[in-house]
Amino acid sequence: MNMTEQLDLWKSDFGVAYAERGNNTIGAENIRRLHRDWGKILSRAVGPYPISALEVGCNIGRNLMVLQHYIETLYGIEPNVTVIEKAKTNPALAGVALYEGQGASLPFEDSSIDLVFTSGVLIHVAPENLRAVVDEIHRVAKHYIVCIEYFSHDPVQMDYHGRQAMLFKRDFGGYYLDCFPGLRVVDYGFLWARCDSSDNSNWWLFEKR
């Protein structure tokens, strides 16, 4: 897959600045909220319970820090080399395998990881490139896919921190089902910014059959 405008931006200093913004940093309140969110999401992933997980677009690894309390083997992939190197220096992520890379070309075998997920990543993938990313997620996932993204009934493009063509909302759950009819909806919900770790996002837990 050719480099895209969106991917170039996230690999630049813009992606580093994202990691340093207050709501994306690792802090006690963020971690507490992430525990609440993942406890809720994973409570339905019981047949079988995942023992490995991959975050596509892991940034500095907030989700992976929390998931160590729930899942045995963890992987993260991130396109920004500065950000992923920062994550590798975090002692709390010493047991997590972290890679520089991008969602449309995942360095994993077919059906090799129990649960594969994104959190606020697909919204930054241009519509013409979205299928390539979800194809890779579906290919690598063995049992479950989790999608945590902004929702819109109809696809819409919005400005993002003063930049155009960098934020795309849609019904990502419906998109997954349209692309992969064999997926089963295990559960779905809403992460409210007042109480949860995500900025008013929807989440879906799919089982791959």
Buried (B, 14 or more C-beta within 10 A) or exposed (E): EEEBEBBEBBBEEBBBEBBEEEEBEBEEEBBEBBBBBBEBBBEBBEEEBBEBBBBBBBBBBBBBBBBBEBBEBBBBBBBBEBBBEBBBEBEBBEEBEBBBBBBBEBEBEEEBBBBBBBBBBBBBBBEEBBEBBBBBBBBBBBBBBBBBBBBBEEEEBEEBEEEEBBBBBBBBBEBBBEEBEEBEEBBBBEBEEEEBBBEEBBBBBBBBE
